[in-house]
Amino acid sequence: MRLKISDIIDKHKGQKCIIVGHGPSLNPYLGKLKELKEQGYIIIGCNNWIEFYENCPPHYWLSANNVDHSGNLTQYINKYKPVWIYADTVDLTDYAWIDANFQTDYLPFDQRHFGGQKCGVCGWYKCDKNLDPNRLTIQEELQKYTGFDKRYNSGDTIAVHMFAFGILMGFSEVYVIGFDFNYHLGYAKNTTGRQIGDVCTYFDENSYGANVLKDVSVIAESAQKIGTKMYNMDKNSYWKYFEYKELI
């Protein structure tokens, strides 16, 4: 069933979640996630999480990529049945196809059309096919929810949207791990030996790190405004917007 943002606002009021990325700082927690999930933590994963911790399927699976639903993605969504949260401004799959093939709830979101305006990010405007002028972007939803006077930008990484959803769902404590924000460090241990390739050059040229940290700063202040506690579980992290706290 297709959900709206309003369906997940405060859905987990007072609970705790762990938001999981795939950077090498995840390694100390790879064998711990399943136990933490069993203890009651809600797990929010992203992208190709299956390559890293298939023994601990997340409750929510986020993506902001143009993906092929005909392959393994649909297979794993139907196998584990997480709530699928995706940016329908980059993944233009028809809702009718998803309704017919997915056996789980899904939530499309917008991260581009601020103020209901046509896309100012991509030049070919195909993403405007899903444009509802009355639908707020995820950034605008966060700003509305927290009352903070700033909003983060369109996002260079799914991480910032994951953090935003963690706040919107009403978690009292949001823990994050695996977000090194440095592709040169590579990935956490995984089953496929995934390599970085040319992605480092791409993100370096687009000031990836600086843009992300500006967005994380806004998100951190938004959370503070409403009393949501956000913790970085990586004791060696070079970015300090979230307080350090471990769960091991």
N, C-alpha and C positions, 0 to 999 in steps of 0.2 A: 504494500500500500504506500502511495506517495504521501509523505509527511510535509508539514510546513514548519518553519522555525518556531512558531507558537506552540507546536506540539512538544518541543523539547525544552522550552524555557522552564527552568526550575524543576525539571523532571527528576533530578537527583539531589534535591535540596538537602543539604547537611551531610551528604555522603562524601567519600574520598575517591579520587581517580588517579590513575597513572597514565601519562601521555608518553608514548614510546616512539622515539626516532631510531635511526639505524646507524648512527655514528659509533665509533669505537668505544666511547664512554658507556655504551650499553653492555659491554662484555661482562662486567661483574654482576649484572642482573639477569643475564640470559637464563641461568638456571634457577632464578628466584621468582620470575614473573608468575608462573603457574601457582606457586604457593601463595603469593600475594593476592592473586585473583580468588583463590579459595578462601582467603581471609576476608573477602568482601570488597576489595578494591575493584572499581570499574576500570577496565583497560580500554584505552583509545589508541588504535593503531593506524597505520597509513600505508599507502602504496604497496610495495612488495613484502609486507611483513612475514608472509609465509616462508620466505627464504631464511628467516632469522629465528622465529619462535613459533613454529606451527603447532607445537605442543600446548600453546596457550592462546587460542583464538581470541581476538579482542571483542568486546561488546559493540564497539563502534569502529568502522573502517572508513577512513577519510582519504579522499583523492582530489587533486585539482589538475589532472592530466587528461590528455586525449588518449583514451585507451580502447582496446579491442574487446568488446564484451562477448564476442563469439567464442573466445578461448578459455583459458584457465580462470579468468576473473569470475565469470558466471558460475563455473564449476565450484569454486571455493566459496563464493557468496551463498550458493544453495547448500553447500555441505555444512558450513559453520553458522550461517544465518545471523551474521552481525547486522546492525543497522548500517546501511551503506549511505554515507554522506559525501556528496561530490559536487564539484563546481560545474553547473550545466552551461557555463559560458565558455568552457574549453572542451568539455565532453558533451557533444551535441546529439548524443543518442536520443532517439524519439522516446517519449514517455510510454507510448503504447507498447514499444518493443520491450522495455524494462518491465512493464506490468505483466506482459505475457511470459517472460522468461525468468524473472527473479522471484524467488520464494521467500522474500524477506522485505521488511519495510525499507524505504529509501527516502532520503531527504536531499533534494537538489538545492543548491544555494548560489547566490550571485556575489562575486567579489570585484565587479568591474563597473557596473552602471550606477554610479553615485548620483543620487537625486533623481533616479529614473531616467537619466539621460542615455542616449545611445553611446556605444562603446568608444572610449577614448584611448583604449589600449591597442587593440588589433586593427589593422587597416582594412580588413576585408569584411568585417561586420556580420559574418555568418552567425556569430554568437548572439546577435540581437534577435534571433528567431525565438529565443526563450525570454525575451524582455517583457516583463510586466512592470509598467511605470509605477505601480503601487507597492511593489515588493522592495523592501530595503535590502541593501547589501549586508553581508555578514559584519562588515566594519560599522555600518550604521546601526545594525541591531545591537552590537556591543556598546556603542556610544549611547544609544537610547536606554539600554539596560542599566548601565553604570552611572549615567549622568556626567561622565567625564567630558571636558570641553575639547578634546582632541580625538581623532580617529586615526587608525593606522592605514597604510596605503594598500594598494591592490595585492601586494604580497609576492615575494620572490621565492617563497617556500611554503609548502603545506603546513609547516610547523606553526606559523602565526595563526592560521585558521583553526588548527587544533587547539591552541591555547585559548582562542576566543570562544570556541564551543565549550571548553571546560568551564569557563566562567558563566556562560549563558545557561548551562545545565544546572547551575546552582550548587555545584560542589563547594563544600566549605574548605577543603584542602585539595590542591591540584599539584601533583608531583610530576616532574618531567625528567626524562633520561634519554640519552642517545642523541642529543642535539648539540653537536660540537660546532656547528656552523663554520666548518672548514673542510671542504672536500679533499684537500691535500692529505688529510689524515686517513682517508679511506673509509671503509665500512667496518661495522662490527663483524665478528666471525659469522659466517653464513654457509649454507649448504651448496651454493653455486659458485663460490669464488668470484663474485661480482667485482668488476673493476671500474675505476672512475673514468678512465679514458679522457676525452676532450672536455668533459664537463667543467674541469677546473679552469681551463682557459676561458670558457664562456662566462662563468660566473665572476672571474677576476675582472674581465673587461666591463662587466655591468655592475661593478661595485657591490657585489652580492652581500658580502659581510656587513658593510656599513648600512645598507638599506634594511637588512634584516634586523640589526640591532636597534635601529631607530623605531621600527615597528614593535619590537619586543619591549622597548622602554615605554611606549604608549600603552601597551597591553598591561604591563606591570603596574603602571599608575592607575589604570582603569580598575584593576582588581583591588588595589589598595583602597580606592575610594569607597568600595562597598564591603570591605572586610574579608574578601576572599584571599586565603593564604596560598601563595604559589611558591613551590620549593623546587630547586634544582638539585637532583640527587648526585650530580657529578662534582666530586670534591676538588677536581683539578680544572674546572671550567674557567676560562678566561673572561667570560661575561658574567656579571654579578647582579643582574636586575632582579633575580629571584633569590631568596634566602637559601643557603645550603642546608639540606637535611637528608640524611640517608635512611633507608628502610631495611638495610641488611643487618 
